[in-house]
Amino acid sequence: MQKTLYISLISLVCLYASSYGQEYSEAYHAYKTKYPENQAVFDKYYEDMDIALVADSVCVRSRHYKEMVHLGDQSSIFAKDKIYSSLFYKVSDIQASTRVPYKKKYKTIKVTDFRESFDKNSQVFYDDTKVVSFMYPAIVPGAHTVLEYSETITDPRFLGSFMFGNYLPIAHCKYTITVDAGIEIDFKLMNDPEHQVKVSKQSLGKRTQYVYEVFNSENIQSESDAPNVKYYAPHLNLIVRSYKNAKGNTVNVLSSPADLYAWYRTFVQNLQQAPDEGLKALVDKLTADAGSEEEKVKRIFYWVQENIKYIAFEDGMRGLIPHKAAYIYEKRFGDCKDMATLLVNMMHQAGIQRPLYLDRHPRHSLWLFYDALAAGRQPYDRYLYQPGQSLFSGCYFPIFSL
């Protein structure tokens, strides 16, 4: 019985491959000729960004569309796909399907099994990032896999970048931004010395539409331990600078680093508190016989490094807002911003006034940060103490201090 079932399944697969693989589109033959070494190619890679004024605030939504043409016998390696979401990036209306060639037409097979789970990251103990995983069915040479979904960005400060390249070649890559009148945006096109990215602009009544597109982009090559692809791959950074509210007043969002400073400052302005007795006693003990300010800082730094366990618990806004020093001291764990906050607080209690610094993340928005550090000062040197690292001094140069 099992042998008969096995033979039947093999026959069904062969019949399926025969019937669905006979007819190939002109696009398939063209891509197969142009990219003989690739198992697949993106026919279309689009994102339509809509920035509108809703209820006197900026609302950011985007629609994603990706269509991949499968070329090789091993293109099923691209059958698995996933979409990420979080408190700041909310995903909805996911539609995925495989269009299989059949009698000079295509038969559409929809994906019905979408599985949502929390994203597991070895560097983060817990955060609110979720991943929706799924598999495209019936992957054969000549098939097209299509993915569409909507995304809402809950805060315009979290606008990121659009990459004009991917791990596969892209026949047509297009980024469209449609914005309401009264909203001032800014673009920074990076790493396009040969002007491959074509730009157009048109008025749509009270709105303006910008289109950035590239044709026939090669796949991005990357190597382990190499700089992030944003150091050399073409991409567009987009920010909302300001908008006009219902009263006609200008509301700054990210018109300058000062706006970013004011926003981040709200996350740490309540961290100053009355000294914790236990923490104060510890600082006094650590610095009792220290002969210099540098020696005091070293002792405090190494105590934090050796006694506070790095655990990144970054649920929603906790990814941005650190705990108070007394809480970190009591619990004996925290992430980089928690440890830096504790370090700054302990230095303050030792009579050493040093600020908290932020270090920008190279993979995220132009205006977002991923690391917190404490600053030190010598007559001829500048130190930034990063409790999560083993070195006492470093050469970080963040944008601003808090």
Secondary structure as a PSIPRED ss2 file (coil, helix, strand):
# PSIPRED VFORMAT (PSIPRED V4.0)

   1 M C   1.000  0.000  0.000
   2 Q H   0.000  1.000  0.000
   3 K H   0.000  1.000  0.000
   4 T H   0.000  1.000  0.000
   5 L H   0.000  1.000  0.000
   6 Y H   0.000  1.000  0.000
   7 I H   0.000  1.000  0.000
   8 S H   0.000  1.000  0.000
   9 L H   0.000  1.000  0.000
  10 I H   0.000  1.000  0.000
  11 S H   0.000  1.000  0.000
  12 L H   0.000  1.000  0.000
  13 V H   0.000  1.000  0.000
  14 C H   0.000  1.000  0.000
  15 L H   0.000  1.000  0.000
  16 Y H   0.000  1.000  0.000
  17 A H   0.000  1.000  0.000
  18 S H   0.000  1.000  0.000
  19 S H   0.000  1.000  0.000
  20 Y H   0.000  1.000  0.000
  21 G H   0.000  1.000  0.000
  22 Q C   1.000  0.000  0.000
  23 E C   1.000  0.000  0.000
  24 Y C   1.000  0.000  0.000
  25 S C   1.000  0.000  0.000
  26 E H   0.000  1.000  0.000
  27 A H   0.000  1.000  0.000
  28 Y H   0.000  1.000  0.000
  29 H H   0.000  1.000  0.000
  30 A H   0.000  1.000  0.000
  31 Y H   0.000  1.000  0.000
  32 K H   0.000  1.000  0.000
  33 T H   0.000  1.000  0.000
  34 K H   0.000  1.000  0.000
  35 Y C   1.000  0.000  0.000
  36 P C   1.000  0.000  0.000
  37 E C   1.000  0.000  0.000
  38 N C   1.000  0.000  0.000
  39 Q C   1.000  0.000  0.000
  40 A E   0.000  0.000  1.000
  41 V E   0.000  0.000  1.000
  42 F E   0.000  0.000  1.000
  43 D E   0.000  0.000  1.000
  44 K E   0.000  0.000  1.000
  45 Y E   0.000  0.000  1.000
  46 Y E   0.000  0.000  1.000
  47 E E   0.000  0.000  1.000
  48 D E   0.000  0.000  1.000
  49 M E   0.000  0.000  1.000
  50 D E   0.000  0.000  1.000
  51 I E   0.000  0.000  1.000
  52 A E   0.000  0.000  1.000
  53 L E   0.000  0.000  1.000
  54 V E   0.000  0.000  1.000
  55 A C   1.000  0.000  0.000
  56 D C   1.000  0.000  0.000
  57 S E   0.000  0.000  1.000
  58 V E   0.000  0.000  1.000
  59 C E   0.000  0.000  1.000
  60 V E   0.000  0.000  1.000
  61 R E   0.000  0.000  1.000
  62 S E   0.000  0.000  1.000
  63 R E   0.000  0.000  1.000
  64 H E   0.000  0.000  1.000
  65 Y E   0.000  0.000  1.000
  66 K E   0.000  0.000  1.000
  67 E E   0.000  0.000  1.000
  68 M E   0.000  0.000  1.000
  69 V E   0.000  0.000  1.000
  70 H E   0.000  0.000  1.000
  71 L C   1.000  0.000  0.000
  72 G C   1.000  0.000  0.000
  73 D C   1.000  0.000  0.000
  74 Q C   1.000  0.000  0.000
  75 S H   0.000  1.000  0.000
  76 S H   0.000  1.000  0.000
  77 I H   0.000  1.000  0.000
  78 F H   0.000  1.000  0.000
  79 A C   1.000  0.000  0.000
  80 K E   0.000  0.000  1.000
  81 D E   0.000  0.000  1.000
  82 K E   0.000  0.000  1.000
  83 I E   0.000  0.000  1.000
  84 Y E   0.000  0.000  1.000
  85 S E   0.000  0.000  1.000
  86 S C   1.000  0.000  0.000
  87 L C   1.000  0.000  0.000
  88 F C   1.000  0.000  0.000
  89 Y E   0.000  0.000  1.000
  90 K E   0.000  0.000  1.000
  91 V E   0.000  0.000  1.000
  92 S E   0.000  0.000  1.000
  93 D E   0.000  0.000  1.000
  94 I E   0.000  0.000  1.000
  95 Q E   0.000  0.000  1.000
  96 A E   0.000  0.000  1.000
  97 S E   0.000  0.000  1.000
  98 T E   0.000  0.000  1.000
  99 R E   0.000  0.000  1.000
 100 V E   0.000  0.000  1.000
 101 P E   0.000  0.000  1.000
 102 Y E   0.000  0.000  1.000
 103 K C   1.000  0.000  0.000
 104 K C   1.000  0.000  0.000
 105 K E   0.000  0.000  1.000
 106 Y E   0.000  0.000  1.000
 107 K E   0.000  0.000  1.000
 108 T E   0.000  0.000  1.000
 109 I E   0.000  0.000  1.000
 110 K E   0.000  0.000  1.000
 111 V C   1.000  0.000  0.000
 112 T C   1.000  0.000  0.000
 113 D C   1.000  0.000  0.000
 114 F C   1.000  0.000  0.000
 115 R E   0.000  0.000  1.000
 116 E E   0.000  0.000  1.000
 117 S E   0.000  0.000  1.000
 118 F E   0.000  0.000  1.000
 119 D C   1.000  0.000  0.000
 120 K C   1.000  0.000  0.000
 121 N E   0.000  0.000  1.000
 122 S C   1.000  0.000  0.000
 123 Q C   1.000  0.000  0.000
 124 V E   0.000  0.000  1.000
 125 F C   1.000  0.000  0.000
 126 Y E   0.000  0.000  1.000
 127 D E   0.000  0.000  1.000
 128 D C   1.000  0.000  0.000
 129 T C   1.000  0.000  0.000
 130 K E   0.000  0.000  1.000
 131 V E   0.000  0.000  1.000
 132 V E   0.000  0.000  1.000
 133 S E   0.000  0.000  1.000
 134 F E   0.000  0.000  1.000
 135 M E   0.000  0.000  1.000
 136 Y C   1.000  0.000  0.000
 137 P C   1.000  0.000  0.000
 138 A C   1.000  0.000  0.000
 139 I C   1.000  0.000  0.000
 140 V C   1.000  0.000  0.000
 141 P C   1.000  0.000  0.000
 142 G C   1.000  0.000  0.000
 143 A C   1.000  0.000  0.000
 144 H E   0.000  0.000  1.000
 145 T E   0.000  0.000  1.000
 146 V E   0.000  0.000  1.000
 147 L E   0.000  0.000  1.000
 148 E E   0.000  0.000  1.000
 149 Y E   0.000  0.000  1.000
 150 S E   0.000  0.000  1.000
 151 E E   0.000  0.000  1.000
 152 T E   0.000  0.000  1.000
 153 I E   0.000  0.000  1.000
 154 T C   1.000  0.000  0.000
 155 D C   1.000  0.000  0.000
 156 P H   0.000  1.000  0.000
 157 R H   0.000  1.000  0.000
 158 F H   0.000  1.000  0.000
 159 L C   1.000  0.000  0.000
 160 G C   1.000  0.000  0.000
 161 S E   0.000  0.000  1.000
 162 F E   0.000  0.000  1.000
 163 M E   0.000  0.000  1.000
 164 F C   1.000  0.000  0.000
 165 G C   1.000  0.000  0.000
 166 N C   1.000  0.000  0.000
 167 Y C   1.000  0.000  0.000
 168 L C   1.000  0.000  0.000
 169 P C   1.000  0.000  0.000
 170 I E   0.000  0.000  1.000
 171 A E   0.000  0.000  1.000
 172 H E   0.000  0.000  1.000
 173 C E   0.000  0.000  1.000
 174 K E   0.000  0.000  1.000
 175 Y E   0.000  0.000  1.000
 176 T E   0.000  0.000  1.000
 177 I E   0.000  0.000  1.000
 178 T E   0.000  0.000  1.000
 179 V E   0.000  0.000  1.000
 180 D E   0.000  0.000  1.000
 181 A C   1.000  0.000  0.000
 182 G C   1.000  0.000  0.000
 183 I E   0.000  0.000  1.000
 184 E E   0.000  0.000  1.000
 185 I E   0.000  0.000  1.000
 186 D E   0.000  0.000  1.000
 187 F E   0.000  0.000  1.000
 188 K E   0.000  0.000  1.000
 189 L E   0.000  0.000  1.000
 190 M E   0.000  0.000  1.000
 191 N C   1.000  0.000  0.000
 192 D C   1.000  0.000  0.000
 193 P C   1.000  0.000  0.000
 194 E C   1.000  0.000  0.000
 195 H C   1.000  0.000  0.000
 196 Q C   1.000  0.000  0.000
 197 V C   1.000  0.000  0.000
 198 K E   0.000  0.000  1.000
 199 V E   0.000  0.000  1.000
 200 S E   0.000  0.000  1.000
 201 K E   0.000  0.000  1.000
 202 Q E   0.000  0.000  1.000
 203 S E   0.000  0.000  1.000
 204 L E   0.000  0.000  1.000
 205 G C   1.000  0.000  0.000
 206 K C   1.000  0.000  0.000
 207 R E   0.000  0.000  1.000
 208 T E   0.000  0.000  1.000
 209 Q E   0.000  0.000  1.000
 210 Y E   0.000  0.000  1.000
 211 V E   0.000  0.000  1.000
 212 Y E   0.000  0.000  1.000
 213 E E   0.000  0.000  1.000
 214 V E   0.000  0.000  1.000
 215 F E   0.000  0.000  1.000
 216 N E   0.000  0.000  1.000
 217 S E   0.000  0.000  1.000
 218 E C   1.000  0.000  0.000
 219 N C   1.000  0.000  0.000
 220 I C   1.000  0.000  0.000
 221 Q C   1.000  0.000  0.000
 222 S C   1.000  0.000  0.000
 223 E C   1.000  0.000  0.000
 224 S C   1.000  0.000  0.000
 225 D C   1.000  0.000  0.000
 226 A C   1.000  0.000  0.000
 227 P C   1.000  0.000  0.000
 228 N C   1.000  0.000  0.000
 229 V H   0.000  1.000  0.000
 230 K H   0.000  1.000  0.000
 231 Y H   0.000  1.000  0.000
 232 Y C   1.000  0.000  0.000
 233 A C   1.000  0.000  0.000
 234 P C   1.000  0.000  0.000
 235 H E   0.000  0.000  1.000
 236 L E   0.000  0.000  1.000
 237 N E   0.000  0.000  1.000
 238 L E   0.000  0.000  1.000
 239 I E   0.000  0.000  1.000
 240 V E   0.000  0.000  1.000
 241 R E   0.000  0.000  1.000
 242 S E   0.000  0.000  1.000
 243 Y E   0.000  0.000  1.000
 244 K E   0.000  0.000  1.000
 245 N C   1.000  0.000  0.000
 246 A C   1.000  0.000  0.000
 247 K C   1.000  0.000  0.000
 248 G C   1.000  0.000  0.000
 249 N C   1.000  0.000  0.000
 250 T E   0.000  0.000  1.000
 251 V E   0.000  0.000  1.000
 252 N E   0.000  0.000  1.000
 253 V C   1.000  0.000  0.000
 254 L C   1.000  0.000  0.000
 255 S C   1.000  0.000  0.000
 256 S C   1.000  0.000  0.000
 257 P H   0.000  1.000  0.000
 258 A H   0.000  1.000  0.000
 259 D H   0.000  1.000  0.000
 260 L H   0.000  1.000  0.000
 261 Y H   0.000  1.000  0.000
 262 A H   0.000  1.000  0.000
 263 W H   0.000  1.000  0.000
 264 Y H   0.000  1.000  0.000
 265 R H   0.000  1.000  0.000
 266 T H   0.000  1.000  0.000
 267 F H   0.000  1.000  0.000
 268 V H   0.000  1.000  0.000
 269 Q C   1.000  0.000  0.000
 270 N C   1.000  0.000  0.000
 271 L C   1.000  0.000  0.000
 272 Q C   1.000  0.000  0.000
 273 Q C   1.000  0.000  0.000
 274 A C   1.000  0.000  0.000
 275 P C   1.000  0.000  0.000
 276 D C   1.000  0.000  0.000
 277 E H   0.000  1.000  0.000
 278 G H   0.000  1.000  0.000
 279 L H   0.000  1.000  0.000
 280 K H   0.000  1.000  0.000
 281 A H   0.000  1.000  0.000
 282 L H   0.000  1.000  0.000
 283 V H   0.000  1.000  0.000
 284 D H   0.000  1.000  0.000
 285 K H   0.000  1.000  0.000
 286 L H   0.000  1.000  0.000
 287 T H   0.000  1.000  0.000
 288 A C   1.000  0.000  0.000
 289 D C   1.000  0.000  0.000
 290 A C   1.000  0.000  0.000
 291 G C   1.000  0.000  0.000
 292 S C   1.000  0.000  0.000
 293 E H   0.000  1.000  0.000
 294 E H   0.000  1.000  0.000
 295 E H   0.000  1.000  0.000
 296 K H   0.000  1.000  0.000
 297 V H   0.000  1.000  0.000
 298 K H   0.000  1.000  0.000
 299 R H   0.000  1.000  0.000
 300 I H   0.000  1.000  0.000
 301 F H   0.000  1.000  0.000
 302 Y H   0.000  1.000  0.000
 303 W H   0.000  1.000  0.000
 304 V H   0.000  1.000  0.000
 305 Q H   0.000  1.000  0.000
 306 E H   0.000  1.000  0.000
 307 N H   0.000  1.000  0.000
 308 I C   1.000  0.000  0.000
 309 K E   0.000  0.000  1.000
 310 Y E   0.000  0.000  1.000
 311 I C   1.000  0.000  0.000
 312 A C   1.000  0.000  0.000
 313 F E   0.000  0.000  1.000
 314 E E   0.000  0.000  1.000
 315 D C   1.000  0.000  0.000
 316 G H   0.000  1.000  0.000
 317 M H   0.000  1.000  0.000
 318 R H   0.000  1.000  0.000
 319 G H   0.000  1.000  0.000
 320 L C   1.000  0.000  0.000
 321 I C   1.000  0.000  0.000
 322 P C   1.000  0.000  0.000
 323 H C   1.000  0.000  0.000
 324 K C   1.000  0.000  0.000
 325 A H   0.000  1.000  0.000
 326 A H   0.000  1.000  0.000
 327 Y H   0.000  1.000  0.000
 328 I H   0.000  1.000  0.000
 329 Y H   0.000  1.000  0.000
 330 E H   0.000  1.000  0.000
 331 K H   0.000  1.000  0.000
 332 R C   1.000  0.000  0.000
 333 F E   0.000  0.000  1.000
 334 G E   0.000  0.000  1.000
 335 D C   1.000  0.000  0.000
 336 C H   0.000  1.000  0.000
 337 K H   0.000  1.000  0.000
 338 D H   0.000  1.000  0.000
 339 M H   0.000  1.000  0.000
 340 A H   0.000  1.000  0.000
 341 T H   0.000  1.000  0.000
 342 L H   0.000  1.000  0.000
 343 L H   0.000  1.000  0.000
 344 V H   0.000  1.000  0.000
 345 N H   0.000  1.000  0.000
 346 M H   0.000  1.000  0.000
 347 M H   0.000  1.000  0.000
 348 H H   0.000  1.000  0.000
 349 Q H   0.000  1.000  0.000
 350 A C   1.000  0.000  0.000
 351 G C   1.000  0.000  0.000
 352 I C   1.000  0.000  0.000
 353 Q C   1.000  0.000  0.000
 354 R C   1.000  0.000  0.000
 355 P C   1.000  0.000  0.000
 356 L E   0.000  0.000  1.000
 357 Y E   0.000  0.000  1.000
 358 L E   0.000  0.000  1.000
 359 D E   0.000  0.000  1.000
 360 R E   0.000  0.000  1.000
 361 H C   1.000  0.000  0.000
 362 P C   1.000  0.000  0.000
 363 R C   1.000  0.000  0.000
 364 H C   1.000  0.000  0.000
 365 S C   1.000  0.000  0.000
 366 L C   1.000  0.000  0.000
 367 W C   1.000  0.000  0.000
 368 L C   1.000  0.000  0.000
 369 F E   0.000  0.000  1.000
 370 Y E   0.000  0.000  1.000
 371 D E   0.000  0.000  1.000
 372 A E   0.000  0.000  1.000
 373 L E   0.000  0.000  1.000
 374 A E   0.000  0.000  1.000
 375 A E   0.000  0.000  1.000
 376 G E   0.000  0.000  1.000
 377 R E   0.000  0.000  1.000
 378 Q C   1.000  0.000  0.000
 379 P C   1.000  0.000  0.000
 380 Y C   1.000  0.000  0.000
 381 D C   1.000  0.000  0.000
 382 R E   0.000  0.000  1.000
 383 Y E   0.000  0.000  1.000
 384 L E   0.000  0.000  1.000
 385 Y E   0.000  0.000  1.000
 386 Q C   1.000  0.000  0.000
 387 P C   1.000  0.000  0.000
 388 G C   1.000  0.000  0.000
 389 Q C   1.000  0.000  0.000
 390 S C   1.000  0.000  0.000
 391 L C   1.000  0.000  0.000
 392 F C   1.000  0.000  0.000
 393 S C   1.000  0.000  0.000
 394 G C   1.000  0.000  0.000
 395 C C   1.000  0.000  0.000
 396 Y C   1.000  0.000  0.000
 397 F C   1.000  0.000  0.000
 398 P C   1.000  0.000  0.000
 399 I C   1.000  0.000  0.000
 400 F C   1.000  0.000  0.000
 401 S E   0.000  0.000  1.000
 402 L C   1.000  0.000  0.000
